[in-house]
Amino acid sequence: MWPSNRDRREEGLDWAPAALVAVLILLIQWIFRPVPVGLFQDTGHYLSGAKALASGKGYALADWLGQPRIGVYPPGWPAILSVIWRLDPDFPGNLIHHQGLMAVLFGGTAGAAFLVMRRLGVPRVAAFAAAAIWGTALRTHEMAVWLMSDPAFSLLVYGFLLCWLSSKDRSASRWWWMAGVFVTVGMTIRSAGLGLAMGLGLAGVLAAWRCRGEPRKALGILVAVTVLPLSWLVGWKLWSRGTYGLEDAVRNFHPEGRFLEWYLEQRWLDFMNLAVGRMWGEMFCAVFGRISAVADRYGAIPFLGVRSVVILLNALATAWIVRGFWRLRTRDWAGPVFLVAGTYAFFVAASPIGEAFLYRYLMPVWPLFGVAAWEGRPRVRHLRPIGLGLFALALAANLAWLPRAQRHWQSFFAMDELETATRWIRENTPPGTPIAVDYALPFVHIAAAMDRPLVVDYHHPRWTVSYVGFRQQGYPQAAYSISSDQGYQPSPAEPPAGSTEVFRSVGGHFVVHRLDQARDAVLLEGIRQAERKRDGGN
């Protein structure tokens, strides 16, 4: 059934609330924007890659000695950020523009999610509340802190879905070609776009089978959903083969030598997070996911009581969502949407990612959870005022949490101590002195502050194997190292034996060591030998 004139009038009335929720989320993201931003290792790659693209150096780590190419993250998001670097190359002054871009993207994503839910049958008030709660959630806000690509990728997904749902002829061949272009662009922004490509491929195979009496049309569908995505995927893998970080990144997401044990543990934690309400809480209202921990401070009985209520409510919500998906299966849009979205969700759930990131990777499909929750809701009296009350409570809790989050980021990253440490290096080393850094440090900020070339250090405090140690053996020895326990680092990395501590910030979060050149040369030779052994050389 295609949209009727009445449906189209209804769609026209949706643009005002969509614009309202978009502006609301944009303003909230802007008002509560964190001062320290771009301090995570993913973000460091995005920013450094964007800086390199803007300066004509290709897709590389602009601030690292040797400027190695980036082989871990696809270049689409850095290419978008590079526009800001071209307009304003002053870093970190241009972070204000990055924050503005994130606010616009989050506002647009919330507005588009509202429209998706409306097209799929959710009433305006419920769709507005769901989009507003998602847009103010702590975990959503964190994506802006890290300058992540998730909102840009999600906005692309929602935009295509809206165009397809609004079409008079959703089965037209042109949509398969547009879908092929869409998933290809998505794969350039996020590597998880491969999951969408897989879903689209399955949908295309089924569509081609139904068109088997029309060979030309069937072949066109198969070409549309395979050639473009596969061309990009193969080209990207060939380009990135042997570049910095690709091999080491894959093996360092999990402890060396026990992948299966680690993987099963992470999936079990995903299940537990779903069971106790944390995943829905992280996606929409972090306070809900943390209320049991707060109750734990007052003893076992309050903890067990609150936790039981949280588990029960979450189980009910999960049951409503499952029931809703079952009831939605007969809708005219359900087949292709559920196949592509379901394949993507399975791809994410089966991927070797840490349990803490599931809420993030499901961002492109979360409006479908909202649609299913509405469709599967119980038909009981007074549910509407109760539901609106819960929505209002969740929104208030999210907004109350954001100022606290701002203060958290300020202390978490110890930016004032970073300034003193980099100033010491700038004042006590000659220009061009190679400085060793830990991989997870905010290396773009460090490079901008001290104006020295960076060498990713050989000792790594977070993983069991150095992330890029093998990639750095051809470069000059570093004279100093800077390490830290800022952010997610448990403690400053231990430098090689024989190093001398020459500076420690007042709070102890940043430490500078002078490296022992003789001992470091031995370490470098060990790295070279390990590299030759791994490559099968002598």
N, C-alpha and C positions, 0 to 999 in steps of 0.2 A: 504494500500500500504506500503510494507516494504522498507527499504533503498536500493537503487540501488547502483551499483558500483560507479557511478558518485557521488551519495550522500556520499558514504564512502570516496571518494577522497576529497570531499569538507570538510567533517568532519576532515580529517587529516590536512588540511590547517588551521583549526581553532585553533589548539593547540598553535601555536606561538603567535597570538594576545591574547589568553586566558592567557598564561603565562606572557605576557607583562603587561596586566591590573592587574594581580594578584601581580606582583612585584611592579608595580606603587603604588597600594593601600597599600601594605605592607610597602613600604618605607615612604609614606605620614603619615600613622598611627604611624610609629615609630618616624619619625622626629618631629611630632607635638604631641607626647604623653605628657599628662599632668603630672606634678610632683605629685600633690595631687591626688591620685587615690584610689578607694575603700572606699569612704566616704558616701555612701548612705546606707539606712537600708537594702535593698535587698542584696547589696554587703557585708555588715557586716555578714549577715547570710551565704552567700556563703563562705567567707573567714574563718569564725569561724568554720563552718561545715567541711571545707576542713582540717583545722588544727586538729580538733578532729579526723577525719578519719585517717589522717596521723600518729597521735600519738596513734592509737588503742583504742580510747575512744568511738567509734561508731559515729553515725550521731547526733551530739549534738552541743550546743553552748559552745565551749571550754572555753570561757573567762567569763562565767556567773557563779555565785555562784550556786552550785548544778548541773551545766552542764545539763540543761533540754534538752530533745530531740527536734529536729526541726520537727514540724508538718505542716509547711506552704509551704515550697519549696521542690520539689522532689530532691533526692540526686545525680542525674546524673552529673550535672555541678560541684557541690562541689567535687565529686569523681575525676573528671578530674583535678580540681585545686589541689587536694590533692597530685598529683604526684609531683607538684612543691614544696609543703611543705616537702615531703619526701626527695627530692634532696637538698633543701636548706631551713631549718626550721627557718632561721633568718628573722624575720619580724620587720620593713618594708623593710629590704634590699632585700627580695625576690620579691618585687613588680616589679622590673625590668624584672624578668622572666614572671610575669603575663602580663606585657605590651607587651613583645615579643610574648607571646601566642596569645594575642588579635590581634596584627598586622598580624600574620600568618593566623588566622581565617578570618579576614576581607579580606585579600588578596585572600585566597582560595574561600571565598564566592563570591567576585566580579568576579573571573575567572570562577567559576562554573555558575554564573548567565549569563555571556557572552555566555557560551557554551549552556545553556538552550535556550536562545533567538535565537541563531544560529540554533539549532535543530528545532526550531519552526518557522523558516522562516525569521528572521530579518537579514538584511544585516550586514556585518562585521562592517562597520564604525558606523552605528546606534547602534548596540549592544555594541560595545566598548565604545562609548560615554555615553550610558545609564549606563553601569556598572561603568565607571569612575566617573560620576556625583554622583551616589548613594554612592560610596565608599568614596567620599570627603565631603559629606553633613555633616552639623553640627550635626544633630540628629544621624547620623551613628557614628560620632566621639564620641558622648556622651555615646554610648553603651560601648566603650572602657574605658571611664572615670569611668563608674560604674561597669566594669567587668561583664557585663550582659551575659546571656546564649544565647541571640538571634542569634548571628552569628554562634555558634556551631549548634544550632537547624536548622537554615536555610541551612547551608552547608550540613547537613544530608539530608534535603528535596531535595535540588538540586542534590545531588549525586545519590539518589535513582531514581529521575526522569530521569537523564541522562542515567543511566543503563537501565531503562525500555524503553526509547525512542530508544536506540541503539540496542535493542534486535531484532532478526529475527522473534521471535514468542512471541508477547506481551500478547497473551491470554493463554500462557502455565500455568499449575497449579502451577508450582514452583514459579511464580511471586506473587501469592496470599500469599504463605507462607513467602516469602521474605518481602512482604508488611506488613504482620502481625508482623514480627520481627522488621521491620523498625519503625512502629508507636509505638511499645512497647518501643523501645530504645528512641524514641522521647519524649514519655511521662515521661521517667525518667529524661530527661534534662529540659523540660519545661512542666508545667501543662497545657498550651494551646495546647499541643499535643493531648489532649482529643478531640479537634475539628477535627484533622486529623483522629483519630480513628473512630469518628462518620461518617465522609465522606467515609472512607474505608469500614465501615460496610454497608453503603447504597449501595456502588458500588458492594460489595460482594453479597448482597441480590439479586440485579438485575442480576449479572452474574450467580448466582445459579439458578435463575428462568429460564434464557435462557438455562441452562444445565439440566432442569428438566427431560429430557429424559435419562440422565446419572446420576442416583441417587448418585453413589459413588463420582463422580467428584463434583456434587453440594454440597454434604455434606462436602467434603474436603475443598471447598472454604469457606463455612460458618464457619467451625472450624478454618480455618486459620485466618479469619478476626475477630473472636470473642474471642476464648479461650485465646490466648496470651495477647491481650490488656486488656481483662476483668480480667484475673488472676493478672496482674500487678496492675490494678486499685483497685481491691478488697483487694489485699495484702497490698498495700500502705495505703489505708484508714483504714484497721484494725490495721496496725502497728502504724499509727499516731493518732488513736482515743484516745482522752484524753491527748495527749501530749501538750507541750507548744504551745500556740498561735493559735491553729487551730480554735477554736470557736471564740475567740476574734478577730482574723484577719478577718474572714468573716464578722462579724457585724461592724467592725470598718472601712471598706472601704467606708462606707457611714454614714451620721449622724444618730444617734440613733432615731428611731421612725418615720422617713419619707423617707423610702427607695424608694417608687414609685416616689415621687416628685423629689428626687435626680436623680434617674435613667432616668426619662424622660428629665430632664434638661441636663444631660450629652449627651444623644442621640441627642437632639436638637443642642447642641454645636458641635457635630460631623458633623451634616448636614450643619451647618453654616460654619464650617472650610472647608468642601468640597466645598461649594458654593463660598467662597471668595478666594479659592486657597491655603489656609494654609496647607491642608493635603498633596497635591502634593508638595508644597514648603518644608514642613518638611521632606518629604521622599527623595527629590532630591536637593532642593536648598532653604535654609532657607531665603536667602535674598529676594527671590521672595515673600515669605509669609510675610515678614516684611516691604516691601517697602511702603505700605500704611501708616504704623505707622510713618515712617520717613517723609513722605509727610505731615502728620498731624501737624508736628512742624511748618510748614510754612503757616498754615491757612486752613480754611474749603474748599476753592475752589481747591487748589492743592490736598488736601486729597480726595475730591470727584472725581476729575479727574483721579488721579492715581488708586484709589479704583475701579472705573468703568472699567478702562482698565484691571486691575487684574481680576476682576470678569468675564469680557468678555473672556479673554484669557483662564481662568480656565474652564469656561463653554464650550468653544470650545474643550479644551483638554478632558474634561469629555465626551463630545458628541463623539469625535473620539474614545475614549476607549470603550464606549458602542457599537458604530457601529462596532468596531473591534471584540468585543466578539460575536456579532451577525453573522458576516461574518465567524468567525472561527468555528462556531458550526458544520460545515459539515466535518471538518478535521477528519482523522481516529483516532487521539489521543484525540479529544475534549471531548468525552463522559466521560471516567473515570477521566481525569484530571480536567475538569470543575466541575464534581460532588464532588470530594474530596476537591478541592480548594474552591469551592463555599460553601460547608458545613462548612469548616474551617472559611472562611471569615464571614459567617453568625453567627457562634459560637462566634467569636471575637466581632462582632458588637452587638450581643445580650447580651454579658456578662456584668456584673456590674463593668465595669472599667471606670476610669476617662477619659474625652474627650482628654486629652493631650497625651494619650498612643496609640491611634489607629494606627498611623504611625508605631509604634514599633511592634505591634502585627501582622501587615500585612507584615512584612519583609519576611516571608517564601514564600509569593506568589507574591512579587512585580515584578519579571521578567514577569509574565503573563500580568501585566498591560503594560509593555513595548511592549510585543508582540501585544496586542490588540491595543495599540496606533499606532503602525506601520501599522497594518492591516487596521485600520479605518481612516488613514490619508487622507486628501483631495488630489485629483489628480489635482494639479494646477501647472502652470509654475513657475520656480524659487524656488520651495519649498525646494529643496535640499540645495542650498547655504544659504537660510534663516534659515533652520533647523540647519545646521552645525554652523552657526553664533551664534544661540541661545545656542547650546550645549557648544560652546567655552566660551560664556559669562557666562553661569551658572557655568562651571568648574572654570573659573577665579575668580568668586565671592566666590565660596566655598573655594578655596585655600587662598584667601585674608582674609577670615573670621577666619581661623584656628589659626593664631597667636593671634588674639584678644581673641579667646576662651581660649587659654592657659593663657593669662593674667587674664581673668575672673575667671578661676578656682583657680588661685593662691590667689586672694583676696577674692573670694567667701567663701573659707573654712578656711581662717585665720590660716594656719598651724603653723605659728610662735607663735601665741597666745595659740594655743593648747599645744605647747611644754612648754611654761612658766607655764600654769595651771597644767599640769601633773607633772612638776618638783616640783612645790610647794607641791603637794600631796605626792610625793615620799620623799621629804625632811622633811615633817612635820607630817607624820603619820607612825606608826610602820608597819612592814610587816604583811600582812594578814588582814589589816583593810578593812572591806566591804565598798565599795564606791557606792552610788546610782547614776545612770546615766539615762538620758532621752533615750527613745527607739531609736529615730532617730539620736542620736549622732554616730560618727564613733567609735563604741565601741571596735573594734579590735585594732585600732590605740591607743585608750586610754589605753587599757589593756597592750599593749606592752610598752607604754611609762612610765606608773606609776607602773606596776608590782603589782597591787592590784586586788582582786576579785571584780567583778561587780555585783551589784544588780539592776535590772531594776526598775526604780523609780515608785512610786505609783501615782505621779502627772505627767500628760502627756500633753505637750503643743499643740499637733497637733490634737488629736482626742477627741471626747466628752467622751469616756470611756477609762480608762487605758488599754493599749494593753495587758500587762501581769500581772497586779496587783494581780489578783486572783491566779496566778501561783507562786507568790513569798512569800506567807504568812508564809510558813514553815521555812524560812531562817532567820538567825540572822538579827537584825536591822542594818541598815547602819549607820555609824558614820558621814559621810560627803556625800554631793551630789555635782555633777558637772553638770552644765547646760549651754546652749549656744543658740545663735541665728545664729550660723554658718550654711551655706548651706540653707536649705529651712525652717529653724525655723524662725518664725516671731519675736521672742524675747526670752530671757532666761526664762525658766519655773519658775514659782513662787514656791518656796519650801514650805513645810508645815509651819503653823504658829509657831512662836517661834524660827525659825532657825536664825542663825547668819551668816552674810556674812563675810568670812575670807580672800577671795582673789578675785580680779577682774583683768582680763588681761588689758593691756594698751588700747586696742581698745574697751574694754567692751564686746567682743564676748563670752568670757568664764568666768563663775562665779562659785566659790566654796563656799558652805555653810556648817557650822557645824549644824547638825540636833539636835533638842531638843528631847532627848531620851524619856522623859515622854509623850510628845505630840505624838511622833511617835508611841509609844506603843499603845496609844488610836486609832490612825489611823490603825495600824495593826489589832487590835481587830475588828474594823469596817469592814475591808476587810474579816476577818474570818467569821464574822456574815453574811455578804452578800454572801459569798461562801456557807455557810451552807443553807441559805435561797434559793439560786438558785438551790442547789442540793436536796431541799425538806427535809432537816434535821431540827433539833430543835435548 
